[in-house]
Amino acid sequence: MTEDVKKLWGKEIAWIKDEKLRKQTAKTWELAIERSVLTADDLYEIPFTLLCGPDLKVSFMAHKQSVVHIARDAGNQMNKFYKDELPVNMDTLISGAILADVGKLLEYVLDADGKAVQGSYGKYLRHPFSGVSIAEQCGVPPEVCHIIAAHATEGNLIKRSTEAYVVYHADFMTYLPFKNRFII
């Protein structure tokens, strides 16, 4: 695992018990960073979304890490309470949560002022599509690629796995309050 990926995801990737999946997850981030104009440091500075206006101060990594932690906590609680009635594969869930927005590294570029904007590639292929493409190149299994594909609104057109539902809701519960704030 590269130093950049360790810096971004060392703690969370270690939660994946399956060594092969752990390596595939790290390799996907390595490949995305290699192909991106963004650096690992940029991910701590750029906003996590371009859809909430220019004043959003929540970084890409703050959002991503919160989604991974929330998804993991939810999966653990679902396994505790529902047991075999609705089992959650924690390795699949954690890998999918870590990789859900990896495609944004190809979707975003920096403008002349250093501000994150959607690049020409991103105008044609949103991050769920580019994320799946990168993950498949790294051997990530289909059940994890499904989470990447289904985590955004594009996923509303398909049936989601339990793990994909968890990541989808963790992502949207930490996005929609910023997009649709109710301010008193």
Number of C-alpha atoms within 10 A of each C-alpha: 15 11 11 15 18 15 11 18 19 15 10 18 21 14 14 19 13 11 12 12 20 20 17 20 26 24 21 25 27 21 16 21 19 12 12 16 13 19 12 18 12 16 18 16 16 22 24 22 20 13 11 16 11 11 7 15 12 15 16 18 20 15 17 24 16 15 26 23 16 20 27 24 13 18 21 17 13 17 16 12 11 12 12 10 9 11 16 24 14 19 20 24 26 28 26 28 32 25 26 31 24 26 27 24 24 24 25 25 20 15 11 7 6 10 13 22 16 16 15 12 14 19 11 11 16 19 24 26 19 24 26 25 17 23 27 16 12 19 16 25 13 13 16 28 25 22 29 31 24 24 26 20 11 12 18 11 8 10 11 17 15 16 27 29 18 25 29 24 17 22 23 16 13 15 17 11 11 16 14 9 9 7 4 3
